Amino acid sequence: MNSDGQRIGVIGIGLMGHGIASNILKNGWTLGFLDHPGNQPIDDLVAGNAKSFDTCRELASECNVIILCVTGSPQVEDVLFNDDGVLKGLRKGTVIIDCSTAIPGSTVAIAETVLSKGGRFLDAPMTRTPKEAAEGRLNLIVGGDRGVFEEQMPLLQSFSENMTYAGPVGSGHKLKLLHNFVSLGFSAVLAEAAACADQNGVDAQVLTEVLANGGGASAILQRLQPYILERDISGFNFSISNAHKDIGYYLAMVESADAGRTVADGIFAALNAAVDAGFDQASIPELVTILNKNS
């Protein structure tokens, strides 16, 4: 349980942010959160004495650690820099922890601005799903000053199972994009393979068994298997829109480093086609149906 007197503010009580906030509260920290129409139901947080704030500025003025769990770099920049943003109410020494998936170049620039205003900054993107977020079992990849990371470790441990210190500011977001490229790339490959299997009359149960007993065994197979077999999307509650955004961020990072992108371009093209066809809010497992010409 917490005994350090920190007051924690959370901006972004979505599918992942709600799990983060509830576990922070459960572990004894004083919690505030930004009131926003995109929040998940907050009755349990309010019942636990979490305080709602109307603006980021007001929240920042009463908190000494602020966790961001928003969609991406534009949203991070907005909640920090708008006229009623975090930086308008930032207290000296406040630690901003960005758990969003973001473009590393933007992250580095944001951190420099936060430091110039007297704050401190960690990028701590997460992997796993809303289920693990609710259970306090996220994986965190943390970039920033190691001393700040170690200082905030008890807080981070309240909602995570595994933490990796990645290096300087921006390193966490670089590794998150690499992770998501691999994870979402595997998902797209598996979805297309499952669609092809159906079009060739291959039994889905046999397909998943062969993959699980061979080189296709993976966390991604476990997540997509419920959909391949029973059209159950619950194994991977992640939208095609978010996947499209993340691979786009990965390509921005690739471009800045002049790295290879042949495979990434193919994955992005598949996701882009799904978005253009109106499937942006469909979940990743539904790519199996979207890519199936028999559907």
C-alpha distance (Angstrom), angle and dihedral (degrees) to the residues before:
residue distance angle dihedral
M1 . . .
N2 3.80 . .
S3 3.77 121.1 .
D4 3.81 102.6 158.9
G5 3.81 97.5 98.8
Q6 3.80 95.3 -123.8
R7 3.79 118.1 150.7
I8 3.80 110.6 -144.8
G9 3.79 124.9 -152.3
V10 3.80 122.4 -163.1
I11 3.79 123.8 -161.5
G12 3.80 112.6 -167.3
I13 3.82 114.6 38.4
G14 3.80 93.8 -171.5
L15 3.79 128.7 131.3
M16 3.82 92.1 -59.1
G17 3.80 99.0 28.4
H18 3.78 93.3 55.2
G19 3.80 90.7 58.2
I20 3.80 90.9 47.8
A21 3.82 92.5 49.2
S22 3.81 95.1 46.0
N23 3.80 92.6 51.1
I24 3.81 92.8 47.3
L25 3.81 88.3 52.8
K26 3.81 92.3 45.1
N27 3.79 90.4 53.9
G28 3.77 94.6 56.2
W29 3.80 107.7 -96.5
T30 3.79 122.6 135.2
L31 3.79 105.8 -112.3
G32 3.79 135.9 -155.3
F33 3.79 126.7 175.8
L34 3.80 139.3 -172.4
D35 3.79 114.4 -104.1
H36 3.80 105.8 -128.4
P37 3.82 135.2 158.3
G38 3.82 89.9 -124.4
N39 3.81 93.1 60.9
Q40 3.78 121.5 115.4
P41 3.84 114.9 -120.0
I42 3.80 107.5 -58.6
D43 3.82 102.0 -168.5
D44 3.81 92.3 111.4
L45 3.81 91.7 50.5
V46 3.79 92.7 49.5
A47 3.81 89.8 46.6
G48 3.80 86.9 55.8
N49 3.84 90.1 55.2
A50 3.80 96.5 -102.3
K51 3.80 110.5 158.2
S52 3.80 122.8 -130.6
F53 3.83 120.4 -139.8
D54 3.79 126.0 -161.6
T55 3.82 96.3 -148.2
C56 3.78 138.3 28.7
R57 3.79 88.6 -123.9
E58 3.81 92.7 58.3
L59 3.80 92.2 46.1
A60 3.82 92.1 49.9
S61 3.79 91.7 50.1
E62 3.83 90.7 61.4
C63 3.82 102.2 35.2
N64 3.79 132.6 71.4
V65 3.81 95.9 -166.0
I66 3.82 121.1 42.7
I67 3.81 121.6 -170.3
L68 3.80 118.4 -159.8
C69 3.79 118.4 -155.7
V70 3.80 103.8 167.1
T71 3.80 134.5 134.1
G72 3.80 102.9 -89.1
S73 3.80 149.4 -52.3
P74 3.85 98.1 -46.1
Q75 3.80 90.5 53.0
V76 3.82 92.8 45.4
E77 3.79 90.2 51.4
D78 3.80 91.2 47.6
V79 3.82 97.3 51.4
L80 3.80 90.4 47.1
F81 3.80 102.2 40.8
N82 3.82 109.1 28.1
D83 3.80 120.9 109.5
D84 3.81 91.4 -91.5
G85 3.80 93.9 31.4
V86 3.77 132.8 135.7
L87 3.80 94.5 -94.3
K88 3.81 90.7 59.1
G89 3.80 89.9 63.3
L90 3.81 100.6 27.7
R91 3.81 115.3 142.6
K92 3.80 119.5 -144.2
G93 3.81 110.4 -90.7
T94 3.80 95.0 16.0
V95 3.80 113.4 152.4
I96 3.80 117.2 -137.0
I97 3.81 112.8 -159.2
D98 3.79 114.0 -166.9
C99 3.82 110.4 -157.2
S100 3.81 92.5 170.2
T101 3.80 125.7 107.7
A102 3.80 104.5 -106.5
I103 3.80 146.3 162.6
P104 3.84 106.7 -89.2
G105 3.81 94.1 -138.6
S106 3.80 90.1 56.6
T107 3.81 90.1 46.6
V108 3.81 93.0 55.0
A109 3.81 91.7 48.9
I110 3.82 91.6 47.6
A111 3.81 91.7 49.8
E112 3.81 91.0 52.3
T113 3.81 90.5 52.6
V114 3.81 92.4 47.3
L115 3.81 90.1 51.0
S116 3.80 90.9 49.5
K117 3.82 88.7 55.4
G118 3.80 92.9 52.3
G119 3.80 98.2 -97.8
R120 3.80 133.7 115.1
F121 3.80 129.2 -130.1
L122 3.80 141.6 -150.7
D123 3.79 127.0 177.2
A124 3.81 106.3 -146.9
P125 3.81 109.8 168.4
M126 3.78 116.9 -179.0
T127 3.76 138.5 -138.4
R128 3.82 130.4 -156.3
T129 3.80 127.0 54.4
P130 3.84 141.3 -73.4
K131 3.81 88.3 -88.7
E132 3.81 91.9 62.5
A133 3.81 90.3 40.8
A134 3.81 89.6 58.2
E135 3.81 89.7 47.5
G136 3.83 93.4 49.6
R137 3.81 90.4 -116.3
L138 3.79 105.1 120.6
N139 3.79 124.3 140.8
L140 3.82 112.5 -125.4
I141 3.80 127.5 -160.1
V142 3.80 107.5 -162.6
G143 3.79 129.8 -160.2
G144 3.80 126.6 -178.5
D145 3.77 141.8 63.4
R146 3.80 108.2 -12.3
G147 3.80 92.4 -138.9
V148 3.81 91.4 56.2
F149 3.80 89.7 46.7
E150 3.80 92.2 53.1
E151 3.80 91.6 45.3
Q152 3.81 90.9 54.0
M153 3.80 96.0 40.8
P154 3.85 95.1 104.0
L155 3.81 89.9 54.9
L156 3.80 93.1 45.6
Q157 3.80 90.5 48.3
S158 3.81 90.0 56.6
F159 3.81 90.5 73.4
S160 3.81 104.0 22.7
E161 3.79 139.4 69.3
N162 3.81 99.0 -165.2
M163 3.81 130.7 27.7
T164 3.79 129.1 -172.3
Y165 3.79 121.1 -167.7
A166 3.80 103.0 -141.2
G167 3.81 103.6 -176.3
P168 3.82 134.7 -106.7
V169 3.81 124.7 7.7
G170 3.80 110.4 -60.5
S171 3.81 94.1 29.2
G172 3.78 92.1 99.5
H173 3.78 92.4 53.9
K174 3.81 92.4 45.4
L175 3.80 90.9 54.0
K176 3.81 92.3 44.4
L177 3.80 90.3 55.7
L178 3.81 90.8 48.0
H179 3.80 89.1 49.4
N180 3.80 93.2 48.5
F181 3.78 92.5 46.8
V182 3.80 89.2 56.4
S183 3.83 95.0 40.5
L184 3.81 96.9 44.5
G185 3.80 91.2 38.5
F186 3.81 90.2 55.6
S187 3.81 88.4 47.1
A188 3.80 93.0 53.6
V189 3.82 92.2 46.6
L190 3.80 92.2 49.0
A191 3.81 92.8 45.9
E192 3.79 91.6 52.1
A193 3.81 91.4 45.8
A194 3.82 90.7 51.1
A195 3.80 90.5 49.1
C196 3.81 90.5 49.4
A197 3.82 90.3 48.0
D198 3.80 90.2 55.2
Q199 3.79 91.9 48.0
N200 3.82 88.7 52.3
G201 3.79 95.4 47.7
V202 3.82 95.8 -109.1
D203 3.80 113.5 155.3
A204 3.82 109.9 -114.4
Q205 3.80 93.4 -140.0
V206 3.80 91.0 53.6
L207 3.81 91.1 46.5
T208 3.79 93.7 54.0
E209 3.81 91.9 44.5
V210 3.80 92.4 52.8
L211 3.80 91.8 47.2
A212 3.81 93.1 46.6
N213 3.81 91.1 51.7
G214 3.80 93.1 47.9
G215 3.77 143.2 29.8
G216 3.79 93.2 -43.5
A217 3.80 93.5 68.6
S218 3.81 107.0 120.8
A219 3.78 146.9 123.3
I220 3.81 87.3 -94.5
L221 3.80 91.7 57.9
Q222 3.80 89.1 51.2
R223 3.81 90.7 50.7
L224 3.81 96.6 46.5
Q225 3.80 97.7 37.3
P226 3.85 94.8 83.2
Y227 3.80 88.7 57.7
I228 3.80 95.7 42.3
L229 3.81 89.9 52.7
E230 3.80 104.9 31.2
R231 3.83 108.0 6.8
D232 3.81 88.9 -110.8
I233 3.83 110.0 152.1
S234 3.80 96.2 -170.8
G235 3.80 94.8 97.0
F236 3.80 93.6 71.9
N237 3.80 114.3 20.8
F238 3.80 96.5 -175.5
S239 3.79 123.4 121.7
I240 3.77 127.0 -124.0
S241 3.80 86.7 -128.9
N242 3.81 91.0 60.5
A243 3.80 91.7 44.7
H244 3.81 89.6 51.1
K245 3.80 89.8 50.9
D246 3.81 93.6 47.8
I247 3.80 94.9 49.3
G248 3.81 88.1 46.9
Y249 3.81 88.6 54.6
Y250 3.81 89.5 47.8
L251 3.81 89.7 53.5
A252 3.82 89.9 50.3
M253 3.80 88.9 54.0
V254 3.82 90.9 46.5
E255 3.79 91.0 50.9
S256 3.80 92.9 50.3
A257 3.82 89.7 53.5
D258 3.84 95.5 38.6
A259 3.82 88.8 -126.4
G260 3.81 128.9 155.4
R261 3.79 117.8 -75.6
T262 3.82 109.4 169.2
V263 3.81 95.8 116.2
A264 3.80 93.8 37.6
D265 3.81 90.6 53.9
G266 3.80 89.7 55.4
I267 3.80 93.4 49.6
F268 3.80 91.6 46.6
A269 3.82 90.4 49.9
A270 3.82 90.9 54.3
L271 3.80 92.4 49.1
N272 3.80 91.8 43.5
A273 3.81 90.8 53.6
A274 3.81 90.2 51.2
V275 3.81 91.3 50.2
D276 3.82 92.0 47.2
A277 3.81 89.2 50.9
G278 3.80 90.4 57.0
F279 3.80 99.2 -101.2
D280 3.81 96.5 116.5
Q281 3.82 93.2 119.9
A282 3.80 94.3 44.8
S283 3.80 116.4 105.9
I284 3.79 124.5 -107.5
P285 3.84 93.7 -106.2
E286 3.80 88.6 59.2
L287 3.80 88.5 68.9
V288 3.81 84.1 84.2
T289 3.82 89.1 68.0
I290 3.80 95.7 34.9
L291 3.82 91.3 55.5
N292 3.81 93.7 43.3
K293 3.80 110.1 100.4
N294 3.82 89.1 -163.2
S295 3.82 90.7 64.1
